[in-house]
């Protein structure tokens, strides 16, 4: 076991642990922010200011009875939450979150702050996102309940529709960044224009960023696009029949997907770990700040905007978002060709 | 080499199970598993781009539509109990055609396999793994095949629309 291998394994475990924790933190933040927006206090009983509330929730979920409908397809019913959760964790594996570091000289050669450096990282994220649809669809079908089935069908239709715009937004960044590797794309965003403006791709791709954010919200099934679980119509959508830890896995997957979408947005549009004041080795602090800001935006949006109507969502995705994304990609490609960037 | 045999075995077994399954949902899922194994084989061939594209296009997009249709039709079992006892060649029209096509495919496979594997792929190693080289050859050398394929898909789409369209005269 070389020190490099140990560092790599440690890094992998660390990322896994932090993703689990980020879900817990996000649950707390979501409830607190929602409470403030609605002039309530939010959780305040468990621990100081209620910070231990997510822990209490986890314990409650663990000790709940695991129920399975009699008419359910037991194999797929058990498989669906596993697909959802593992896809959520897998997607983060190719996301870099800091510059290569030696951990203050502990290692002989620098190790990348990324679980796996794949040269087609952006496409891997896209592929895993497209696979995560199966978790929701199979959950809806195998439950053998009308609410679950409708939730699953809605969700798959929504995710397929928005995946196209999502892919187009990614493609336009790839054209500007001239690479499929997330590390290369982040490194292409270092430095400044005219010594003031950071060289982030959001300034080259403002439309692409907006498309990415909108499609990202739809992909993660968050409000105002949370149709798969529209309470008033579908009880709880695809996870109506789930309880205990299998429900917790869907819950976990939703929050981790939010973190992943925000982290990828940070890498693609907001310059990743590049920022002023801090040295390159502490760049991960900037990364955390940017991801945190995006996550706050997510929560803020959920508690501010009402849910769309389903047909509005579909016509918005196909008739507005997709054409805009295609035109954006064409203009970007033409611009890159003309200016020879 | 171990990985090659592992992925190969998964691909073959999953593909066989696809046609052996009675439940179409499981058939779809096994086909996805088979595509996943194929994508693993592409990774072993040092073509990560092709591997990821395989997942995105086939496992991610096309199979979701398959699953969608199977779920909407809600057909948990194929209705073949009656036909099962009849010999494939004595079944009515379309089924006989299927048997003939399957026989032709088997003959072709045997012919292709007996020819040996002296020919290797036209691509060098670098060409497959580089997205730039792949795109260049796709839009120059193979441009005709590429464009013809898109026309083929367009024809299929028009055909599907025509078949699915309700006859306006049937209403009145």
HADDOCK unambig.tbl for C-alpha pairs under 7 A between the chains (distance, minus, plus):
assign (segid A and resid 120 and name CA) (segid B and resid 49 and name CA) 6.47 0.50 0.50
assign (segid A and resid 123 and name CA) (segid B and resid 52 and name CA) 6.48 0.50 0.50
assign (segid A and resid 124 and name CA) (segid B and resid 52 and name CA) 6.16 0.50 0.50
assign (segid A and resid 127 and name CA) (segid B and resid 52 and name CA) 6.52 0.50 0.50
assign (segid A and resid 127 and name CA) (segid B and resid 55 and name CA) 5.99 0.50 0.50
assign (segid A and resid 127 and name CA) (segid B and resid 56 and name CA) 4.75 0.50 0.50
assign (segid A and resid 127 and name CA) (segid B and resid 60 and name CA) 6.73 0.50 0.50
assign (segid A and resid 130 and name CA) (segid B and resid 56 and name CA) 6.59 0.50 0.50
assign (segid A and resid 130 and name CA) (segid B and resid 60 and name CA) 4.86 0.50 0.50
assign (segid A and resid 131 and name CA) (segid B and resid 60 and name CA) 5.38 0.50 0.50
